[in-house]
Amino acid sequence: KNIFDWADLARPGIEVITPDPSTSGGAQWNAMAAYGAAYRGYVEGYEAGEAGALQFLTDVYTNVSVLDVDGRERFLTFERGIGDVAITYENEYYAGVLAGATDYEIVYPRSTILIENPIAVVDVYAENHNALDAANAFVAFVATPEAQTIFAKNGFRPPHQRVLIEGEDGEETLAIEPITEIDEERFPTIEDLWVIDFFGGWPEVVPTFFSDDGIYTRMIAQVKGQ
């Protein structure tokens, strides 16, 4: 159906599959990816900034017929042949391919959010189970080339770093760059890759967008007539 970028998800007649942000953390990533791409001026037909981003988010969610409980349910819905496009993680596509799916098609938008997965050792819990050394060793192992190769084979994009670059106006801006060389065929470069810190990080995003009076909450109530 000629779906090539974010703007195509807002076209009339396109059925979008994405879970409910009130029950799914992944759904919150999806909503922020769409909102942020428009806010940053990368969605054709919508003005950059808050007003254009909100209008785009409204148009996309108008095309969402069912808000599944979580990401797994969302993708199962899509696998059953419901919907034209599922907003999902990059690695979900590769998980489907590894499971034998042959009819998936992945579409990369020009602008999207980089999900940075944290890792930490809960020291008290690890000590209680005599697993502190093993837990620390695993955290150290995750950062090695050997481990990252395993992640990449399973569809997880190699890690990036945040760097400050000086723009033409002399002001520094945040840029996201790969730490190691990335297989461009498997993980194509995203023209505008950004992180949640652009909107202040999750401590600010959750109350601003997903609280009872948040931007998303008010929008979805309007769209669904609640």
Solvent accessible surface area in square Angstrom, and as a share of the most:
residue,aa,sasa,rsa
1,K,150,0.64
2,N,107,0.55
3,I,25,0.13
4,F,145,0.60
5,D,31,0.16
6,W,14,0.05
7,A,25,0.19
8,D,25,0.13
9,L,10,0.05
10,A,16,0.13
11,R,82,0.30
12,P,130,0.82
13,G,67,0.64
14,I,8,0.04
15,E,56,0.25
16,V,0,0.00
17,I,0,0.00
18,T,0,0.00
19,P,0,0.00
20,D,33,0.17
21,P,2,0.01
22,S,94,0.61
23,T,83,0.48
24,S,9,0.06
25,G,50,0.48
26,G,13,0.13
27,A,0,0.00
28,Q,33,0.15
29,W,43,0.15
30,N,8,0.04
31,A,1,0.01
32,M,1,0.00
33,A,6,0.05
34,A,1,0.00
35,Y,3,0.01
36,G,0,0.00
37,A,0,0.00
38,A,0,0.00
39,Y,74,0.28
40,R,69,0.25
41,G,38,0.37
42,Y,52,0.20
43,V,5,0.03
44,E,144,0.65
45,G,77,0.74
46,Y,47,0.18
47,E,142,0.63
48,A,67,0.52
49,G,21,0.21
50,E,107,0.48
51,A,84,0.65
52,G,8,0.08
53,A,0,0.00
54,L,66,0.33
55,Q,91,0.40
56,F,0,0.00
57,L,1,0.01
58,T,24,0.14
59,D,38,0.20
60,V,0,0.00
61,Y,1,0.00
62,T,86,0.50
63,N,23,0.12
64,V,1,0.01
65,S,72,0.46
66,V,74,0.42
67,L,47,0.24
68,D,20,0.10
69,V,94,0.54
70,D,55,0.29
71,G,16,0.15
72,R,117,0.43
73,E,71,0.32
74,R,4,0.01
75,F,8,0.03
76,L,62,0.31
77,T,6,0.04
78,F,51,0.21
79,E,82,0.37
80,R,155,0.57
81,G,64,0.62
82,I,74,0.38
83,G,21,0.20
84,D,47,0.25
85,V,25,0.14
86,A,15,0.12
87,I,17,0.09
88,T,43,0.25
89,Y,72,0.27
90,E,38,0.17
91,N,34,0.18
92,E,22,0.10
93,Y,45,0.17
94,Y,24,0.09
95,A,49,0.38
96,G,6,0.06
97,V,64,0.37
98,L,112,0.56
99,A,91,0.71
100,G,53,0.51
101,A,30,0.23
102,T,134,0.78
103,D,122,0.63
104,Y,43,0.16
105,E,153,0.68
106,I,58,0.29
107,V,58,0.33
108,Y,59,0.23
109,P,27,0.17
110,R,104,0.38
111,S,0,0.00
112,T,25,0.15
113,I,16,0.08
114,L,22,0.11
115,I,53,0.27
116,E,67,0.30
117,N,113,0.58
118,P,129,0.81
119,I,85,0.43
120,A,86,0.67
121,V,42,0.24
122,V,105,0.61
123,D,79,0.41
124,V,98,0.57
125,Y,141,0.54
126,A,9,0.07
127,E,96,0.43
128,N,111,0.57
129,H,108,0.48
130,N,144,0.74
131,A,37,0.28
132,L,50,0.25
133,D,121,0.63
134,A,67,0.52
135,A,28,0.22
136,N,72,0.37
137,A,62,0.48
138,F,116,0.48
139,V,46,0.27
140,A,66,0.51
141,F,76,0.32
142,V,24,0.14
143,A,81,0.63
144,T,48,0.28
145,P,112,0.70
146,E,117,0.52
147,A,3,0.02
148,Q,38,0.17
149,T,68,0.39
150,I,89,0.45
151,F,75,0.31
152,A,20,0.15
153,K,134,0.57
154,N,65,0.33
155,G,0,0.00
156,F,82,0.34
157,R,45,0.16
158,P,15,0.09
159,P,58,0.36
160,H,26,0.12
161,Q,79,0.35
162,R,105,0.38
163,V,40,0.23
164,L,114,0.56
165,I,84,0.42
166,E,130,0.58
167,G,30,0.29
168,E,191,0.86
169,D,111,0.58
170,G,42,0.41
171,E,116,0.52
172,E,111,0.50
173,T,72,0.42
174,L,81,0.40
175,A,21,0.16
176,I,26,0.13
177,E,73,0.33
178,P,66,0.41
179,I,96,0.49
180,T,81,0.47
181,E,173,0.78
182,I,23,0.12
183,D,81,0.42
184,E,100,0.45
185,E,163,0.73
186,R,66,0.24
187,F,3,0.01
188,P,41,0.26
189,T,98,0.57
190,I,16,0.08
191,E,114,0.51
192,D,15,0.08
193,L,28,0.14
194,W,7,0.02
195,V,1,0.01
196,I,14,0.07
197,D,65,0.33
198,F,87,0.36
199,F,34,0.14
200,G,37,0.35
201,G,7,0.07
202,W,60,0.21
203,P,117,0.73
204,E,99,0.45
205,V,1,0.00
206,V,64,0.37
207,P,72,0.45
208,T,66,0.38
209,F,9,0.04
210,F,31,0.13
211,S,42,0.27
212,D,140,0.73
213,D,101,0.53
214,G,1,0.01
215,I,23,0.12
216,Y,9,0.03
217,T,42,0.24
218,R,125,0.45
219,M,6,0.03
220,I,18,0.09
221,A,31,0.24
222,Q,141,0.63
223,V,38,0.22
224,K,70,0.30
225,G,68,0.66
226,Q,165,0.73
